[in-house]
C-alpha cells in the first residue's frame, strides 16, 4: 500500500468519524431539548401547587 492509499483510507475514516459525531451531536441536542421541556413542565406544576398552597394559606 503506497502513501496515497494510506491517506485515502485515513481520510475515509475521518469522514466516517465526523458523520458519526454529527449524528451523536444531533441526538444529544434532541435529548437535551426533551429534558429542558420536561424540566419546564415540572417547574410549572410545582409553581402551580405553590400558588394554590399560598392561596389557601392566605384565605
C-alpha positions in Angstrom: 0.0 0.0 0.0 1.5 3.3 -1.0 1.2 6.6 0.9 -1.8 7.7 -1.2 -3.7 4.6 -0.4 -3.0 5.1 3.2 -4.0 8.7 3.0 -7.3 7.9 1.2 -8.1 5.3 3.9 -7.4 7.7 6.7 -9.5 10.4 5.1 -12.3 8.0 4.7 -12.1 7.0 8.3 -12.0 10.6 9.4 -15.1 11.5 7.3 -17.0 8.5 8.8 -16.0 9.6 12.3 -17.1 13.1 11.5 -20.5 11.9 10.3 -20.9 9.7 13.4 -20.1 12.6 15.7 -22.6 14.8 13.9 -25.3 12.2 14.4 -24.4 11.8 18.0 -24.4 15.5 18.5 -27.9 15.8 16.9 -29.1 13.0 19.2 -27.7 14.7 22.3 -29.2 18.0 21.3 -32.6 16.4 20.9 -32.2 14.7 24.3 -31.2 18.0 25.9 -34.2 19.7 24.4 -36.5 17.0 25.6 -35.1 17.2 29.1 -35.4 21.0 29.1 -39.1 20.7 28.2 -39.6 18.1 30.9 -37.9 20.4 33.4 -40.1 23.3 32.4 -43.2 21.2 32.8 -42.2 20.1 36.3 -41.3 23.6 37.3 -44.7 24.9 36.1 -46.5 22.2 38.0 -44.6 23.0 41.2 -45.3 26.7 40.8 -49.0 26.0 40.3 -49.0 23.9 43.5 -47.2 26.6 45.4 -49.6 29.2 44.3 -52.5 27.0 45.3 -51.0 26.4 48.7 -50.2 30.1 49.2 -53.8 30.9 48.2 -55.1 28.5 50.9 -52.7 29.9 53.5 -53.8 33.5 52.7 -57.5 32.6 52.9 
